[in-house]
């Protein structure tokens, strides 16, 4: 495991009042797996297209059960991306903008815990609901499509000073910055619990859906046709040379959805990256830790 000089263990005594629960697969998954085992050998191409539909369709659209101060204070705007209406949120009027990018089956305002810390530093803060997420249009999305939305929002804003991105949103942000718009300059980039390898995501999807080898082969070919390049070329470790500015990787050591080894691997390959580790807060709840929020805020200080 990586033991580089840029690794930091966050000192925090904060106790989470609502600790994260281990995610559970839906009961219908066993029927889906049986369907692929039956259909796959008979019609592998058709089965691969079905696998892609599962892969690219969020099961839920995150909703806020109750409102709070920062939800109420958010300004609202919309942009159009590929004929889809994307819902946006903004706070503050600073000259420099920090963009928040949410993860899979989440929504832009899920990262609002960062807002007060960034406003105190004089930034404007913007978030948006990605395609097929939150209150935005769409039924399906994937890495390239979501990355295109990130790029569209940045262009709409006239550029941003920094980005804070979580999980799938971090992978999509990397795709936008390294594949879609490599000349885009981002001064500071915070990537929270992001996957390091698209190949690994593909392999995990194959295992989860229990795809027969013939279906897995066609599924991989389909993903590579959509991406326009081999999956291995999308691995984050292969694209660090295209990233400018400072990078802060954040991960919890007990994350069961995206293992901490992902960020440790990236830290070992990215010379311009620092890494902050938390312990015991999981994939989502670490973003509620006030000590981590302050640490990320300090990263955006002009003196950092």
Buried (B, 14 or more C-beta within 10 A) or exposed (E): EBEEEBBEEBEBEBEEEEEBEEEEEEEEBEEBBEBBBEBBEEBBEEBBBBBBEBBBEBEEBBEEEEEEEBEEBBEEBEBEBEEBBBBBBBBBEBEBBBBBBBBBBBBBBBBBBBBBBBBEBEBBBBBBBBBBBBBBBBEBBBBBBBBBBBBBBBEBBEEBBBBBBBBBBBBBBBBBBBBBBEEBEBBBBBBBBBBBBBBBBBBEBBEBBBBBEBBBBBBBEBBBEBBEEEBEBBBBBBBBEEBBBBBBBBBBBBBEBBBBBBBBBBBBBBEEBBBBBBEBBBBBBBBBBEEBBBBBBEBBEEEE
